[in-house]
Amino acid sequence: MINPYRKKINSEYSQLDTNTIRWSKTLDFIGTCDKVKSGLDIGDRTSFTLELEKVFGCVFKNTNIDLDTDRIKGEYDVITAFEIIEHLYNPLHFLEQIRKALIANGRLYLSTPLGKPFFLWAPGHFHEIHRERLYSLFKRAQFRIIRQNTFRIHPAYFYLTGFRPLLRGIFEKVQIYELRIDK
């Protein structure tokens, strides 16, 4: 069965202002890192995967599986899941599979839109999770939050272009986390 909530990645996707802003702010959040041996970027390979390889000093693999039901294969020092969880039917299974694929002291970097009123959800989102519910998912999947932040993904002028964009200026933020397995 094809998941209608899965985002189609193509060359235009990498050129969107929202993605270039999100990727820049994500790199700022990650900061400078020690080199690692293995990394997995959940989802399709994009130009941002290349940036992750530079930051972490290793080649990143990507996934091409049904993240709601399949198992993530391999063991990784770092796993990234940027703007993925909101497209899934089963986010707990997804987080449990990531936990199993991380080596001891491995890190998960995850971002997702902060939950907002349903009428502002993107059509491709199955979930938009409020902070408290996401914390519960992390705890249930045995992850501990190391640090977190939120940011906006549109240029400031966008929020002044109409009523709906103004509402997005009030409600729309991306939440980003660095997580470790809670032992």
C-alpha positions in Angstrom: 0.0 0.0 0.0 1.3 3.4 -0.9 1.4 5.9 1.9 -0.3 9.1 0.7 1.4 11.0 3.5 4.9 10.3 2.2 6.5 13.4 0.7 7.8 13.1 -2.9 11.4 14.2 -3.1 12.6 15.7 -6.3 15.0 18.4 -7.5 12.5 21.2 -6.9 12.2 20.1 -3.2 15.8 21.1 -2.5 15.3 24.5 -3.9 12.3 25.6 -1.8 13.0 28.5 0.5 11.4 26.7 3.4 13.9 23.8 3.0 17.0 26.0 2.6 16.0 27.9 5.8 15.1 24.7 7.7 18.4 23.0 6.6 20.5 26.1 7.6 18.8 26.2 11.0 19.2 22.5 11.5 22.9 22.7 10.8 23.2 25.6 13.3 21.4 23.4 15.9 23.7 20.4 15.2 26.8 22.7 15.4 30.3 21.2 15.4 30.5 17.5 16.0 33.1 14.9 16.6 33.6 12.6 13.5 31.6 9.4 13.6 32.0 6.1 11.8 28.4 5.6 10.6 25.3 7.7 10.0 21.8 7.1 8.7 19.6 9.9 7.3 16.0 8.6 7.4 14.3 9.1 4.1 15.5 9.9 0.6 18.9 11.1 -0.2 19.0 14.9 -0.8 21.6 17.6 -1.0 21.2 18.0 2.8 22.5 14.5 3.2 25.7 15.7 1.7 25.9 18.5 4.3 25.4 15.9 7.1 28.3 13.9 5.7 30.5 16.9 5.9 29.4 17.7 9.5 29.8 14.2 10.8 32.8 13.1 8.6 31.3 9.9 7.4 29.1 8.6 4.5 25.4 8.5 5.4 23.1 5.7 4.3 19.5 6.5 3.6 16.3 4.5 4.0 14.0 3.1 1.4 11.7 1.1 3.6 8.2 1.3 5.0 9.0 3.2 8.2 5.6 2.2 9.7 6.2 -1.5 9.6 9.8 -2.5 8.5 12.9 -2.8 10.5 15.9 -0.5 10.2 19.0 -2.6 9.4 22.5 -1.8 10.6 24.0 0.0 13.5 24.8 3.7 13.5 26.5 6.3 15.6 24.1 9.0 14.4 20.6 8.8 12.9 18.8 11.9 11.6 15.1 12.1 11.0 14.2 15.5 9.9 10.5 16.2 9.0 9.7 12.5 8.9 7.6 11.5 11.9 4.6 13.6 11.0 4.2 11.6 7.8 4.0 8.2 9.6 1.0 6.2 10.8 3.1 4.6 13.6 5.6 7.0 15.1 6.2 4.7 18.2 7.3 1.8 16.0 9.6 4.2 14.1 11.3 5.5 17.2 11.7 1.9 18.6 13.4 0.9 15.3 15.7 3.8 15.5 16.6 3.0 19.2 17.5 -0.6 18.1 19.7 0.7 15.3 21.7 3.2 17.4 24.9 2.0 19.0 25.6 2.7 22.7 25.9 6.5 23.2 24.5 7.0 19.7 22.6 10.2 18.9 19.3 10.8 17.2 18.6 14.2 15.7 14.9 14.6 15.0 12.7 17.5 13.8 9.0 17.9 13.3 6.5 20.7 13.1 5.2 21.8 16.5 1.5 20.7 16.7 -0.8 23.4 15.5 -4.6 23.6 14.8 -5.7 21.0 12.4 -6.9 23.5 9.7 -3.2 24.6 9.4 -1.7 21.2 8.9 0.1 20.4 5.7 -2.0 18.0 3.6 0.8 15.4 3.7 0.9 15.2 7.5 -0.7 12.3 9.3 0.3 13.7 12.7 1.4 17.1 14.0 2.5 16.4 17.5 2.4 18.9 20.4 5.5 19.0 22.6 4.0 17.1 25.6 2.8 14.2 23.3 6.1 14.1 21.6 7.9 13.9 25.0 5.6 11.0 25.9 6.6 9.2 22.6 10.3 9.8 23.4 9.9 8.4 26.9 7.9 5.4 25.7 10.6 4.6 23.1 13.3 5.0 25.8 14.9 8.2 24.5 16.2 11.1 26.6 16.3 14.7 25.4 19.8 16.1 25.4 18.8 19.5 24.0 16.0 21.1 22.0 15.0 24.2 20.1 12.3 25.6 17.9 12.5 27.8 14.8 10.4 29.2 12.0 10.9 28.1 8.4 9.5 31.0 6.4 11.1 34.3 5.6 9.6 37.0 7.9 7.8 38.8 5.1 5.8 35.6 4.3 3.7 35.9 7.5 2.5 39.3 6.3 1.1 38.1 3.0 -2.4 37.2 4.2 -4.6 35.9 7.0 -3.5 32.2 6.8 0.2 33.1 6.7 -0.4 35.4 9.7 -1.9 32.4 11.5 1.1 30.4 10.5 3.3 33.1 12.0 1.5 32.6 15.3 1.3 28.8 15.3 3.9 27.4 12.9 7.3 26.3 14.3 9.7 23.4 13.8 10.8 21.6 17.0 14.2 20.0 16.8 15.8 17.6 19.3 19.1 15.8 20.0 18.2 12.5 21.7 20.1 9.6 23.3 18.9 6.2 24.4 17.7 6.4 28.0 19.5 3.7 30.0 
